[in-house]
Amino acid sequence: MPRKGTTASFEAFERATGRWGPITLAAGLVLATSVPLYLLAVTDVDVSFSQILHGYLAVLAVYGAFYIVEPLSYYPILGPAGMYQAFLIGNLSNKLIPAVVVAQDAIGAKPGTKRGSFTATAAISGAAFVHAISMIVFVAIFGTWLLSVIPESITEVTQLYVLAAIMGGVTVQLASSLKNPRATIAALVVAAIVIFGLTPLFPVLASFDVAIAVFATIAVTWFTRKKTETGANDTPTRGPDERI
C-alpha cells in the first residue's frame, strides 16, 4: 500500500498538472501561431482566408486521424503530465516514447500506474534536455561542418533505417515489459491485415491505416480478454508498482 504522504503528494501533483497543463499548451499554441499571424496582419503577404482554410482541410484529411489516435495510444504510457509535456515538445514516436519505454522498463514501472506516470514525466524531461543540447552542439555549432564531412551514402542509409531500427527496438521492449501476449499478438495480426490486406484493396483508406489498426486492436483485445480481468465483482488491488 502506498504511504499516506506519497498519496497526498501524487494528488497535489495531479492538481498542478490539471491546472498548468492547459495553460502551457495554450501558451505554446499562441507562440507557435503568433509569427505567421503577425506576418499575415502587418505585411503584404497575399494569402486569403479561403486559402488558409483549404490548406488546413488538406492537412486535416491526411493527419486528422492522428488527432484522435495519438492521445488514445499514448495516454496509458505517458500519463496526464507526460501527455502535456509530449504534445508540447513534439517528436513523440521517434524520441519521447522510446525514452519513456526504456525508462519504465529499466526500473520496472508499469504503464498506467502512478510510478509509470512519474517515470514518463522524468524521462520526457531528460529526453528534451538531451535533445536541446544535441541540437545546439550538432546542428547550430557543427551542423554545416558535419554535413560536409559525412558521405552522402551514410546519410541516405541513416534516413532509411535509423528510425525503423529505433521503433522496432522500442516495440519489442514495450511488448516485453507489458507481458501481455494476447494484446501483442492481436496488435501484430491486426496491423499486418490492415497494411498488407486492407489498404492495398482499398487505397482510399491508406491515410487512416494507423487509426484503423489502433481501434481494431482495441476491439480485438477487449473481446478476447479473460472475463475475470474486468469482472463486475473484481476488487481493484494495489501492487508494488502503485508506490510513488
MDAnalysis code that builds the backbone (N, CA, C; Angstrom):
import MDAnalysis as mda
import numpy as np

u = mda.Universe.empty(732, n_residues=244, atom_resindex=np.repeat(np.arange(244), 3), trajectory=True)
u.add_TopologyAttr("name", ["N", "CA", "C"] * 244)
u.add_TopologyAttr("resid", np.arange(1, 245))
u.add_TopologyAttr("resname", ["MET", "PRO", "ARG", "LYS", "GLY", "THR", "THR", "ALA", "SER", "PHE", "GLU", "ALA", "PHE", "GLU", "ARG", "ALA", "THR", "GLY", "ARG", "TRP", "GLY", "PRO", "ILE", "THR", "LEU", "ALA", "ALA", "GLY", "LEU", "VAL", "LEU", "ALA", "THR", "SER", "VAL", "PRO", "LEU", "TYR", "LEU", "LEU", "ALA", "VAL", "THR", "ASP", "VAL", "ASP", "VAL", "SER", "PHE", "SER", "GLN", "ILE", "LEU", "HIS", "GLY", "TYR", "LEU", "ALA", "VAL", "LEU", "ALA", "VAL", "TYR", "GLY", "ALA", "PHE", "TYR", "ILE", "VAL", "GLU", "PRO", "LEU", "SER", "TYR", "TYR", "PRO", "ILE", "LEU", "GLY", "PRO", "ALA", "GLY", "MET", "TYR", "GLN", "ALA", "PHE", "LEU", "ILE", "GLY", "ASN", "LEU", "SER", "ASN", "LYS", "LEU", "ILE", "PRO", "ALA", "VAL", "VAL", "VAL", "ALA", "GLN", "ASP", "ALA", "ILE", "GLY", "ALA", "LYS", "PRO", "GLY", "THR", "LYS", "ARG", "GLY", "SER", "PHE", "THR", "ALA", "THR", "ALA", "ALA", "ILE", "SER", "GLY", "ALA", "ALA", "PHE", "VAL", "HIS", "ALA", "ILE", "SER", "MET", "ILE", "VAL", "PHE", "VAL", "ALA", "ILE", "PHE", "GLY", "THR", "TRP", "LEU", "LEU", "SER", "VAL", "ILE", "PRO", "GLU", "SER", "ILE", "THR", "GLU", "VAL", "THR", "GLN", "LEU", "TYR", "VAL", "LEU", "ALA", "ALA", "ILE", "MET", "GLY", "GLY", "VAL", "THR", "VAL", "GLN", "LEU", "ALA", "SER", "SER", "LEU", "LYS", "ASN", "PRO", "ARG", "ALA", "THR", "ILE", "ALA", "ALA", "LEU", "VAL", "VAL", "ALA", "ALA", "ILE", "VAL", "ILE", "PHE", "GLY", "LEU", "THR", "PRO", "LEU", "PHE", "PRO", "VAL", "LEU", "ALA", "SER", "PHE", "ASP", "VAL", "ALA", "ILE", "ALA", "VAL", "PHE", "ALA", "THR", "ILE", "ALA", "VAL", "THR", "TRP", "PHE", "THR", "ARG", "LYS", "LYS", "THR", "GLU", "THR", "GLY", "ALA", "ASN", "ASP", "THR", "PRO", "THR", "ARG", "GLY", "PRO", "ASP", "GLU", "ARG", "ILE"])
u.atoms.positions = np.array([
    [0.833, -1.206, 0.000],
    [0.000, 0.000, 0.000],
    [0.866, 1.254, 0.000],
    [0.544, 2.270, -0.800],
    [1.314, 3.496, -0.762],
    [1.100, 4.242, 0.537],
    [2.118, 4.914, 0.966],
    [2.001, 5.681, 2.196],
    [1.093, 6.886, 1.994],
    [0.519, 7.366, 3.129],
    [-0.433, 8.467, 3.057],
    [0.220, 9.723, 2.495],
    [1.462, 9.978, 2.904],
    [2.140, 11.175, 2.431],
    [2.390, 11.161, 0.938],
    [2.786, 9.985, 0.412],
    [3.037, 9.889, -1.017],
    [1.750, 9.999, -1.818],
    [0.646, 9.455, -1.274],
    [-0.644, 9.587, -1.951],
    [-1.063, 11.045, -2.036],
    [-0.891, 11.782, -0.948],
    [-1.223, 13.211, -0.950],
    [-0.343, 13.972, -1.933],
    [0.929, 13.590, -2.011],
    [1.844, 14.251, -2.945],
    [1.411, 14.009, -4.384],
    [0.996, 12.778, -4.676],
    [0.555, 12.476, -6.028],
    [-0.727, 13.231, -6.371],
    [-1.635, 13.336, -5.420],
    [-2.864, 14.089, -5.667],
    [-2.562, 15.561, -5.923],
    [-1.601, 16.123, -5.176],
    [-1.198, 17.510, -5.416],
    [-0.559, 17.651, -6.791],
    [0.219, 16.652, -7.173],
    [0.856, 16.647, -8.500],
    [-0.206, 16.626, -9.596],
    [-1.240, 15.821, -9.413],
    [-2.311, 15.749, -10.406],
    [-3.068, 17.068, -10.506],
    [-3.300, 17.713, -9.359],
    [-3.996, 19.016, -9.385],
    [-3.156, 20.050, -10.120],
    [-1.856, 20.060, -9.847],
    [-0.978, 21.015, -10.531],
    [-0.934, 20.733, -12.027],
    [-0.945, 19.454, -12.378],
    [-0.953, 19.083, -13.792],
    [-2.217, 19.574, -14.478],
    [-3.363, 19.357, -13.834],
    [-4.625, 19.806, -14.411],
    [-4.729, 21.312, -14.541],
    [-4.023, 22.045, -13.663],
    [-4.071, 23.492, -13.717],
    [-3.089, 24.067, -14.745],
    [-1.837, 23.619, -14.685],
    [-0.796, 24.205, -15.514],
    [-0.676, 23.575, -16.899],
    [-1.153, 22.347, -17.045],
    [-1.062, 21.708, -18.348],
    [-1.784, 22.476, -19.450],
    [-3.073, 22.773, -19.292],
    [-3.763, 23.542, -20.333],
    [-3.161, 24.923, -20.554],
    [-2.656, 25.546, -19.478],
    [-2.064, 26.883, -19.623],
    [-0.814, 26.828, -20.491],
    [0.055, 25.846, -20.231],
    [1.284, 25.755, -21.017],
    [0.998, 25.384, -22.471],
    [0.024, 24.503, -22.682],
    [-0.330, 24.161, -24.061],
    [-0.906, 25.369, -24.801],
    [-1.747, 26.140, -24.120],
    [-2.311, 27.341, -24.739],
    [-1.214, 28.350, -25.059],
    [-0.250, 28.499, -24.139],
    [0.873, 29.410, -24.395],
    [1.691, 28.930, -25.588],
    [1.908, 27.613, -25.681],
    [2.629, 27.069, -26.829],
    [1.889, 27.309, -28.132],
    [0.567, 27.178, -28.111],
    [-0.235, 27.438, -29.312],
    [-0.112, 28.892, -29.745],
    [-0.176, 29.812, -28.779],
    [-0.054, 31.236, -29.099],
    [1.313, 31.543, -29.694],
    [2.375, 31.011, -29.086],
    [3.727, 31.251, -29.588],
    [3.927, 30.657, -30.980],
    [3.369, 29.469, -31.205],
    [3.566, 28.791, -32.482],
    [2.848, 29.502, -33.629],
    [1.714, 30.119, -33.336],
    [0.925, 30.762, -34.392],
    [1.117, 32.270, -34.451],
    [1.828, 32.843, -33.490],
    [1.947, 34.300, -33.442],
    [2.730, 34.862, -34.629],
    [3.812, 34.201, -35.023],
    [4.639, 34.730, -36.122],
    [3.888, 34.722, -37.443],
    [3.299, 33.596, -37.881],
    [2.556, 33.660, -39.146],
    [1.358, 34.609, -39.100],
    [0.681, 34.675, -37.952],
    [-0.441, 35.614, -37.845],
    [0.045, 37.055, -37.903],
    [1.187, 37.322, -37.298],
    [1.769, 38.671, -37.343],
    [2.142, 39.047, -38.779],
    [2.792, 38.112, -39.477],
    [3.162, 38.384, -40.869],
    [1.931, 38.590, -41.732],
    [0.889, 37.828, -41.460],
    [-0.335, 37.964, -42.234],
    [-1.008, 39.305, -41.976],
    [-0.849, 39.837, -40.752],
    [-1.542, 41.066, -40.376],
    [-0.791, 42.323, -40.815],
    [0.525, 42.309, -40.771],
    [1.283, 43.554, -40.968],
    [2.066, 43.595, -42.270],
    [2.100, 42.500, -43.024],
    [2.852, 42.504, -44.276],
    [1.898, 42.404, -45.460],
    [2.478, 42.417, -46.641],
    [1.678, 42.354, -47.863],
    [1.564, 40.937, -48.407],
    [1.656, 39.968, -47.545],
    [1.513, 38.575, -47.979],
    [0.116, 38.365, -48.550],
    [0.077, 37.908, -49.786],
    [-1.212, 37.746, -50.467],
    [-1.780, 36.356, -50.186],
    [-2.308, 36.191, -48.983],
    [-2.914, 34.922, -48.583],
    [-4.314, 35.214, -48.059],
    [-5.311, 34.577, -48.642],
    [-6.696, 34.800, -48.234],
    [-7.113, 33.762, -47.197],
    [-8.209, 34.050, -46.530],
    [-8.728, 33.111, -45.532],
    [-9.127, 31.797, -46.182],
    [-9.680, 31.853, -47.388],
    [-10.079, 30.616, -48.067],
    [-8.874, 29.728, -48.360],
    [-7.736, 30.341, -48.709],
    [-6.528, 29.562, -48.950],
    [-6.038, 28.894, -47.663],
    [-6.096, 29.642, -46.560],
    [-5.708, 29.063, -45.271],
    [-6.631, 27.909, -44.914],
    [-7.933, 28.098, -45.138],
    [-8.897, 27.051, -44.829],
    [-8.666, 25.812, -45.686],
    [-8.392, 26.017, -46.981],
    [-8.147, 24.882, -47.862],
    [-6.885, 24.137, -47.435],
    [-5.855, 24.878, -47.050],
    [-4.630, 24.238, -46.582],
    [-4.862, 23.438, -45.318],
    [-5.634, 24.016, -44.400],
    [-5.937, 23.309, -43.153],
    [-6.719, 22.034, -43.422],
    [-7.716, 22.104, -44.296],
    [-8.524, 20.924, -44.604],
    [-7.686, 19.843, -45.285],
    [-6.710, 20.264, -46.108],
    [-5.843, 19.283, -46.758],
    [-4.995, 18.545, -45.728],
    [-4.474, 19.293, -44.750],
    [-3.685, 18.666, -43.687],
    [-4.580, 17.790, -42.817],
    [-5.785, 18.278, -42.521],
    [-6.718, 17.517, -41.691],
    [-7.081, 16.193, -42.341],
    [-7.230, 16.187, -43.657],
    [-7.603, 14.960, -44.351],
    [-6.519, 13.895, -44.214],
    [-5.257, 14.327, -44.132],
    [-4.145, 13.382, -44.052],
    [-3.849, 12.991, -42.612],
    [-3.825, 13.998, -41.733],
    [-3.374, 13.754, -40.361],
    [-4.480, 13.832, -39.323],
    [-5.703, 14.089, -39.743],
    [-6.789, 14.255, -38.780],
    [-6.999, 13.047, -37.888],
    [-6.791, 11.853, -38.439],
    [-6.988, 10.646, -37.639],
    [-6.035, 10.595, -36.459],
    [-4.839, 11.162, -36.633],
    [-3.851, 11.132, -35.555],
    [-4.272, 12.018, -34.374],
    [-5.138, 13.007, -34.623],
    [-5.619, 13.853, -33.531],
    [-6.362, 13.024, -32.484],
    [-6.957, 11.926, -32.927],
    [-7.694, 11.045, -32.020],
    [-6.845, 9.847, -31.603],
    [-6.127, 9.282, -32.564],
    [-5.390, 8.046, -32.309],
    [-4.229, 8.262, -31.345],
    [-3.455, 9.319, -31.543],
    [-2.262, 9.508, -30.713],
    [-2.593, 9.713, -29.238],
    [-3.543, 10.576, -28.875],
    [-3.874, 10.674, -27.447],
    [-4.345, 9.353, -26.850],
    [-5.177, 8.601, -27.591],
    [-5.655, 7.321, -27.081],
    [-4.517, 6.310, -26.948],
    [-3.577, 6.350, -27.877],
    [-2.488, 5.382, -27.882],
    [-1.443, 5.685, -26.821],
    [-1.155, 6.972, -26.604],
    [-0.027, 7.342, -25.755],
    [-0.402, 7.565, -24.295],
    [-1.685, 7.844, -24.030],
    [-2.054, 8.175, -22.653],
    [-1.711, 7.076, -21.654],
    [-1.985, 5.797, -21.942],
    [-1.638, 4.772, -20.954],
    [-0.153, 4.717, -20.639],
    [0.696, 5.102, -21.581],
    [2.139, 5.054, -21.368],
    [2.635, 6.319, -20.674],
    [2.109, 7.463, -21.066],
    [2.660, 8.742, -20.603],
    [2.014, 9.261, -19.330],
    [0.712, 9.035, -19.143],
    [0.024, 9.642, -18.021],
    [-0.328, 11.092, -18.325],
    [-1.091, 11.764, -17.435],
    [-1.554, 13.136, -17.718],
    [-0.412, 14.137, -17.929],
    [0.529, 14.198, -16.988],
    [1.615, 15.173, -17.104],
    [2.464, 14.892, -18.326],
    [2.753, 13.621, -18.570],
    [3.543, 13.259, -19.736],
    [2.860, 13.627, -21.034],
    [1.538, 13.533, -21.069],
    [0.806, 13.917, -22.278],
    [0.965, 15.395, -22.565],
    [0.822, 16.222, -21.539],
    [1.006, 17.658, -21.751],
    [2.424, 17.957, -22.225],
    [3.405, 17.335, -21.579],
    [4.799, 17.546, -21.984],
    [5.019, 17.113, -23.429],
    [4.594, 15.894, -23.742],
    [4.902, 15.305, -25.035],
    [4.290, 16.095, -26.190],
    [3.026, 16.489, -26.035],
    [2.363, 17.181, -27.139],
    [2.810, 18.637, -27.243],
    [3.436, 19.153, -26.218],
    [4.022, 20.483, -26.316],
    [5.395, 20.413, -26.964],
    [6.155, 19.362, -26.674],
    [7.516, 19.219, -27.192],
    [7.516, 18.687, -28.617],
    [6.699, 17.656, -28.879],
    [6.681, 17.052, -30.209],
    [7.651, 15.887, -30.326],
    [7.742, 15.319, -31.545],
    [8.601, 14.156, -31.811],
    [8.281, 13.008, -30.848],
    [7.018, 12.691, -30.722],
    [6.615, 11.669, -29.751],
    [7.125, 10.287, -30.132],
    [6.794, 9.839, -31.346],
    [7.075, 8.454, -31.696],
    [8.548, 8.161, -31.864],
    [9.342, 9.131, -32.327],
    [10.750, 8.859, -32.599],
    [11.688, 9.341, -31.502],
    [11.172, 10.008, -30.459],
    [12.073, 10.476, -29.401],
    [11.500, 10.247, -28.014],
    [10.326, 10.769, -27.729],
    [9.817, 10.746, -26.359],
    [9.299, 9.371, -25.953],
    [8.518, 8.729, -26.802],
    [8.002, 7.410, -26.460],
    [9.133, 6.403, -26.243],
    [10.149, 6.343, -27.127],
    [11.272, 5.437, -26.834],
    [11.941, 5.724, -25.497],
    [12.118, 7.008, -25.161],
    [12.747, 7.349, -23.887],
    [11.901, 6.885, -22.713],
    [10.589, 7.072, -22.810],
    [9.691, 6.665, -21.722],
    [9.677, 5.155, -21.568],
    [9.578, 4.438, -22.673],
    [9.523, 2.975, -22.613],
    [10.804, 2.408, -22.000],
    [11.944, 2.934, -22.415],
    [13.215, 2.454, -21.873],
    [13.312, 2.757, -20.382],
    [12.901, 3.966, -19.977],
    [12.986, 4.348, -18.562],
    [12.061, 3.490, -17.706],
    [10.833, 3.276, -18.158],
    [9.897, 2.456, -17.397],
    [10.375, 1.018, -17.287],
    [10.936, 0.505, -18.361],
    [11.427, -0.869, -18.323],
    [12.651, -0.991, -17.413],
    [13.493, 0.049, -17.382],
    [14.724, -0.001, -16.592],
    [14.441, -0.106, -15.096],
    [13.359, 0.525, -14.630],
    [13.065, 0.489, -13.192],
    [11.852, -0.375, -12.868],
    [11.313, -1.052, -13.881],
    [10.183, -1.934, -13.641],
    [8.882, -1.225, -13.357],
    [8.689, -0.034, -13.927],
    [7.445, 0.721, -13.732],
    [6.465, 0.374, -14.847],
    [5.274, -0.060, -14.477],
    [4.283, -0.450, -15.467],
    [3.526, 0.776, -15.987],
    [3.301, 0.864, -17.298],
    [2.478, 1.948, -17.843],
    [1.085, 1.919, -17.232],
    [0.519, 3.085, -16.996],
    [-0.813, 3.179, -16.424],
    [-0.841, 3.241, -14.920],
    [0.328, 3.198, -14.265],
    [0.387, 3.293, -12.811],
    [0.968, 4.648, -12.422],
    [0.872, 4.980, -11.141],
    [1.439, 6.232, -10.655],
    [2.940, 6.281, -10.881],
    [3.601, 5.171, -10.575],
    [5.049, 5.118, -10.757],
    [5.419, 5.271, -12.234],
    [4.626, 4.636, -13.098],
    [4.867, 4.773, -14.527],
    [4.666, 6.189, -15.013],
    [3.669, 6.886, -14.436],
    [3.406, 8.268, -14.820],
    [4.563, 9.186, -14.421],
    [5.050, 9.011, -13.198],
    [6.193, 9.816, -12.761],
    [7.425, 9.516, -13.608],
    [7.631, 8.243, -13.907],
    [8.777, 7.855, -14.726],
    [8.704, 8.494, -16.107],
    [7.499, 8.525, -16.691],
    [7.324, 9.141, -18.004],
    [7.660, 10.624, -17.960],
    [7.211, 11.306, -16.913],
    [7.495, 12.737, -16.782],
    [8.994, 12.995, -16.705],
    [9.701, 12.197, -15.898],
    [11.145, 12.371, -15.770],
    [11.862, 12.027, -17.067],
    [11.422, 10.953, -17.732],
    [12.073, 10.539, -18.975],
    [11.900, 11.585, -20.072],
    [10.708, 12.168, -20.166],
    [10.464, 13.198, -21.180],
    [11.327, 14.428, -20.901],
    [11.430, 14.806, -19.640],
    [12.281, 15.954, -19.288],
    [13.718, 15.690, -19.683],
    [14.210, 14.483, -19.371],
    [15.578, 14.150, -19.745],
    [15.783, 14.111, -21.239],
    [14.829, 13.525, -21.967],
    [14.943, 13.444, -23.420],
    [14.938, 14.833, -24.056],
    [14.080, 15.720, -23.552],
    [14.021, 17.078, -24.094],
    [15.318, 17.834, -23.823],
    [15.888, 17.650, -22.627],
    [17.143, 18.328, -22.285],
    [18.280, 17.846, -23.186],
    [18.392, 16.523, -23.333],
    [19.444, 15.973, -24.190],
    [19.253, 16.423, -25.634],
    [17.993, 16.445, -26.095],
    [17.709, 16.865, -27.462],
    [18.109, 18.322, -27.680],
    [17.783, 19.176, -26.725],
    [18.132, 20.594, -26.861],
    [19.660, 20.784, -26.912],
    [20.377, 20.083, -26.040],
    [21.836, 20.191, -26.045],
    [22.418, 19.679, -27.353],
    [21.926, 18.538, -27.823],
    [22.439, 17.974, -29.074],
    [22.138, 18.879, -30.262],
    [20.959, 19.525, -30.251],
    [20.633, 20.453, -31.337],
    [21.587, 21.636, -31.349],
    [21.906, 22.151, -30.165],
    [22.832, 23.283, -30.087],
    [24.218, 22.889, -30.587],
    [24.685, 21.715, -30.145],
    [26.051, 21.296, -30.472],
    [26.160, 20.798, -31.916],
    [25.287, 19.843, -32.294],
    [25.448, 19.158, -33.575],
    [24.713, 19.815, -34.736],
    [23.877, 20.793, -34.453],
    [23.179, 21.492, -35.533],
    [23.615, 22.952, -35.597],
    [23.440, 23.672, -34.492],
    [23.757, 25.099, -34.503],
    [25.256, 25.361, -34.646],
    [26.084, 24.566, -33.974],
    [27.535, 24.830, -33.973],
    [28.251, 24.052, -35.074],
    [28.037, 22.722, -35.092],
    [28.809, 21.893, -36.016],
    [27.979, 21.331, -37.172],
    [26.739, 21.797, -37.336],
    [25.864, 21.211, -38.340],
    [26.392, 21.276, -39.749],
    [26.778, 22.450, -40.214],
    [27.274, 22.620, -41.579],
    [28.543, 21.809, -41.816],
    [29.449, 21.810, -40.838],
    [30.704, 21.056, -40.973],
    [30.441, 19.563, -41.044],
    [29.538, 19.055, -40.212],
    [29.235, 17.631, -40.214],
    [28.649, 17.195, -41.551],
    [27.766, 17.993, -42.123],
    [27.188, 17.649, -43.417],
    [28.235, 17.602, -44.515],
    [29.260, 18.427, -44.371],
    [30.306, 18.463, -45.399],
    [31.265, 17.279, -45.320],
    [31.409, 16.642, -44.147],
    [32.374, 15.550, -43.991],
    [31.717, 14.166, -43.994],
    [30.414, 14.090, -43.746],
    [29.732, 12.790, -43.745],
    [29.399, 12.405, -45.183],
    [29.812, 11.229, -45.637],
    [29.491, 10.791, -47.005],
    [27.988, 10.724, -47.243],
    [27.592, 11.024, -48.446],
    [26.169, 11.036, -48.773],
    [25.545, 9.661, -48.617],
    [26.307, 8.609, -48.896],
    [25.771, 7.252, -48.767],
    [25.374, 6.942, -47.325],
    [26.160, 7.418, -46.358],
    [25.835, 7.207, -44.947],
    [24.575, 7.972, -44.568],
    [24.450, 9.188, -45.088],
    [23.255, 9.984, -44.816],
    [22.000, 9.289, -45.335],
    [22.069, 8.706, -46.524],
    [20.916, 8.012, -47.095],
    [20.543, 6.787, -46.266],
    [21.555, 6.017, -45.848],
    [21.287, 4.838, -45.013],
    [20.647, 5.250, -43.695],
    [21.141, 6.357, -43.117],
    [20.587, 6.853, -41.857],
    [19.122, 7.220, -42.006],
    [18.802, 7.921, -43.070],
    [17.416, 8.335, -43.285],
    [16.490, 7.149, -43.500],
    [17.002, 6.072, -44.097],
    [16.158, 4.932, -44.418],
    [15.935, 3.999, -43.232],
    [16.980, 3.784, -42.424],
    [16.930, 2.679, -41.484],
    [16.966, 3.047, -40.007],
    [17.470, 4.230, -39.665],
    [17.639, 4.539, -38.249],
    [16.295, 4.607, -37.519],
    [15.340, 5.333, -38.071],
    [14.039, 5.449, -37.413],
    [13.360, 4.086, -37.299],
    [13.426, 3.287, -38.370],
    [12.825, 1.957, -38.319],
    [13.492, 1.096, -37.247],
    [14.818, 1.212, -37.120],
    [15.527, 0.428, -36.108],
    [15.119, 0.848, -34.699],
    [14.970, 2.159, -34.489],
    [14.556, 2.660, -33.167],
    [13.165, 2.167, -32.821],
    [12.227, 2.305, -33.757],
    [10.856, 1.915, -33.487],
    [10.737, 0.406, -33.302],
    [11.520, -0.367, -34.062],
    [11.482, -1.816, -33.896],
    [11.958, -2.234, -32.520],
    [13.060, -1.638, -32.078],
    [13.575, -1.952, -30.750],
    [12.627, -1.546, -29.647],
    [12.019, -0.380, -29.780],
    [11.074, 0.093, -28.771],
    [9.835, -0.799, -28.729],
    [9.362, -1.226, -29.893],
    [8.188, -2.101, -29.934],
    [8.447, -3.414, -29.204],
    [9.616, -4.002, -29.458],
    [9.964, -5.263, -28.793],
    [10.085, -5.050, -27.284],
    [10.727, -3.951, -26.888],
    [10.909, -3.698, -25.456],
    [9.577, -3.424, -24.769],
    [8.694, -2.696, -25.429],
    [7.378, -2.415, -24.852],
    [6.568, -3.700, -24.697],
    [6.604, -4.550, -25.720],
    [5.882, -5.821, -25.628],
    [6.437, -6.675, -24.504],
    [7.761, -6.645, -24.333],
    [8.386, -7.439, -23.279],
    [8.033, -6.924, -21.891],
    [8.000, -5.591, -21.732],
    [7.724, -5.018, -20.420],
    [6.253, -5.150, -20.032],
    [5.351, -5.101, -21.004],
    [3.925, -5.211, -20.696],
    [3.528, -6.631, -20.329],
    [4.228, -7.609, -20.895],
    [3.950, -9.018, -20.600],
    [2.479, -9.368, -20.823],
    [1.958, -8.947, -21.979],
    [0.575, -9.247, -22.354],
    [0.575, -9.846, -23.757],
    [0.861, -11.165, -23.860],
    [0.985, -11.779, -25.189],
    [-0.272, -11.625, -26.041],
    [-1.439, -11.673, -25.409],
    [-2.681, -11.574, -26.163],
    [-2.763, -10.236, -26.909],
    [-2.495, -9.158, -26.194],
    [-2.556, -7.838, -26.825],
    [-1.460, -7.675, -27.871],
    [-0.277, -8.195, -27.604],
    [0.830, -8.077, -28.554],
    [0.521, -8.811, -29.854],
    [0.037, -10.048, -29.742],
    [-0.300, -10.828, -30.935],
    [-1.436, -10.173, -31.706],
    [-2.437, -9.678, -30.971],
    [-3.561, -9.008, -31.628],
    [-3.091, -7.786, -32.403],
    [-2.200, -6.995, -31.800],
    [-1.702, -5.792, -32.470],
    [-0.926, -6.149, -33.735],
    [-0.077, -7.181, -33.660],
    [0.722, -7.576, -34.821],
    [-0.161, -8.106, -35.944],
    [-1.131, -8.940, -35.595],
    [-2.002, -9.529, -36.612],
    [-2.870, -8.456, -37.265],
    [-3.456, -7.603, -36.456],
    [-4.321, -6.551, -36.998],
    [-3.522, -5.602, -37.880],
    [-2.332, -5.188, -37.429],
    [-1.505, -4.290, -38.231],
    [-1.130, -4.929, -39.562],
    [-0.786, -6.212, -39.555],
    [-0.439, -6.897, -40.798],
    [-1.626, -6.955, -41.751],
    [-2.810, -7.246, -41.206],
    [-4.007, -7.302, -42.048],
    [-4.313, -5.944, -42.664],
    [-4.192, -4.888, -41.852],
    [-4.502, -3.542, -42.351],
    [-3.500, -3.107, -43.410],
    [-2.208, -3.329, -43.150],
    [-1.159, -2.831, -44.051],
    [-1.078, -3.648, -45.339],
    [-1.113, -4.980, -45.200],
    [-0.893, -5.839, -46.365],
    [-2.183, -6.333, -47.017],
    [-3.302, -6.139, -46.360],
    [-4.550, -6.602, -46.934],
    [-5.552, -5.509, -47.221],
    [-5.894, -4.730, -46.184],
    [-6.977, -3.757, -46.326],
    [-6.598, -2.577, -47.208],
    [-5.466, -1.944, -46.905],
    [-5.112, -0.738, -47.673],
    [-4.765, -1.015, -49.133],
    [-4.122, -2.150, -49.473],
    [-3.942, -2.421, -50.907],
    [-5.263, -2.614, -51.649],
    [-6.244, -3.217, -50.973],
    [-7.546, -3.421, -51.611],
    [-8.342, -2.125, -51.697],
    [-8.197, -1.278, -50.658],
    [-8.945, -0.019, -50.606],
    [-7.951, 1.128, -50.359],
    [-7.258, 1.610, -51.402],
    [-6.231, 2.645, -51.232],
    [-6.735, 3.918, -50.574],
    [-8.044, 4.172, -50.671],
    [-8.583, 5.385, -50.075],
    [-8.427, 5.370, -48.557],
    [-8.246, 4.203, -47.964],
    [-8.101, 4.077, -46.512],
    [-6.659, 4.205, -46.048],
    [-5.735, 4.422, -46.978],
    [-4.317, 4.455, -46.608],
    [-4.009, 5.564, -45.605],
    [-4.697, 6.677, -45.700],
    [-4.449, 7.783, -44.780],
    [-4.944, 7.489, -43.369],
    [-5.797, 6.477, -43.239],
    [-6.373, 6.162, -41.935],
    [-5.924, 4.796, -41.427],
    [-4.820, 4.270, -41.996],
    [-4.413, 2.911, -41.634],
    [-4.029, 2.791, -40.161],
    [-3.356, 3.819, -39.625],
    [-2.970, 3.774, -38.218],
    [-4.210, 3.797, -37.329],
    [-5.145, 4.687, -37.627],
    [-6.366, 4.773, -36.830],
    [-7.141, 3.465, -36.876],
    [-7.255, 2.881, -38.057],
    [-7.975, 1.615, -38.183],
    [-7.293, 0.530, -37.367],
    [-5.961, 0.460, -37.454],
    [-5.221, -0.567, -36.723],
    [-5.370, -0.398, -35.212],
    [-5.313, 0.842, -34.733],
    [-5.412, 1.092, -33.293],
    [-6.787, 0.700, -32.768],
    [-7.838, 1.173, -33.405],
    [-9.185, 0.884, -32.910],
    [-9.533, -0.593, -33.078],
    [-9.062, -1.209, -34.164],
    [-9.318, -2.630, -34.354],
    [-8.591, -3.463, -33.301],
    [-7.360, -3.052, -32.959],
    [-6.612, -3.767, -31.923],
    [-7.300, -3.642, -30.571],
    [-7.781, -2.438, -30.257],
    [-8.514, -2.238, -29.009],
    [-9.738, -3.149, -28.958],
    [-10.478, -3.211, -30.060],
    [-11.689, -4.033, -30.096],
    [-11.358, -5.518, -29.954],
    [-10.355, -5.991, -30.699],
    [-9.996, -7.411, -30.638],
    [-9.511, -7.773, -29.237],
    [-8.659, -6.918, -28.655],
    [-8.143, -7.198, -27.319],
    [-9.265, -7.214, -26.285],
    [-10.223, -6.323, -26.428],
    [-11.330, -6.247, -25.480],
    [-12.210, -7.491, -25.556],
    [-12.548, -7.907, -26.758],
    [-13.481, -9.025, -26.902],
    [-12.813, -10.379, -26.685],
    [-11.484, -10.427, -26.701],
    [-10.799, -11.699, -26.466],
    [-10.181, -11.774, -25.075],
    [-10.468, -10.780, -24.240],
    [-9.883, -10.772, -22.905],
    [-10.513, -11.850, -22.045],
    [-9.823, -12.217, -20.971],
    [-10.416, -13.108, -19.987],
    [-11.436, -12.318, -19.177],
    [-12.612, -12.863, -19.013],
    [-13.679, -12.143, -18.332],
    [-13.318, -11.801, -16.893],
    [-12.447, -12.598, -16.279],
    [-12.066, -12.324, -14.890],
    [-11.185, -11.102, -14.765],
    [-10.624, -10.627, -15.901],
    [-9.724, -9.483, -15.841],
    [-10.474, -8.212, -15.500],
    [-11.725, -8.099, -15.939],
    [-12.502, -6.873, -15.702],
    [-13.897, -7.219, -15.238],
    [-14.022, -8.254, -14.437],
    [-15.341, -8.677, -13.982],
    [-15.977, -7.643, -13.092],
    [-17.298, -7.704, -12.991],
    [-18.020, -6.692, -12.225],
    [-17.716, -6.798, -10.743],
    [-17.372, -8.019, -10.275],
    [-17.145, -8.207, -8.857],
    [-15.674, -8.149, -8.466],
    [-14.825, -7.803, -9.431],
    [-13.405, -7.742, -9.123],
    [-13.116, -6.593, -8.184],
    [-12.218, -6.801, -7.257],
    [-11.793, -5.750, -6.350],
    [-10.432, -5.231, -6.785],
    [-10.290, -3.936, -7.090],
    [-9.001, -3.422, -7.525],
    [-7.957, -3.662, -6.440],
    [-6.799, -4.054, -6.875],
    [-5.693, -4.287, -5.958],
    [-4.574, -3.324, -6.261],
    [-3.771, -3.080, -5.267],
    [-2.630, -2.196, -5.423],
    [-1.366, -3.022, -5.260],
    [-0.587, -3.037, -6.314],
    [0.668, -3.760, -6.263],
    [1.798, -2.830, -5.910],
    [3.015, -3.350, -5.893],
    [4.165, -2.506, -5.558],
    [4.389, -1.402, -6.560],
    [3.850, -1.573, -7.792],
    [4.051, -0.548, -8.810],
    [3.227, 0.693, -8.559],
    [2.266, 0.642, -7.611],
    [1.468, 1.810, -7.290],
    [2.175, 2.740, -6.323],
    [3.293, 2.289, -5.766],
    [4.012, 3.169, -4.842],
    [4.651, 4.294, -5.629],
    [4.732, 5.461, -5.020],
    [5.316, 6.617, -5.676],
    [6.798, 6.661, -5.341],
])
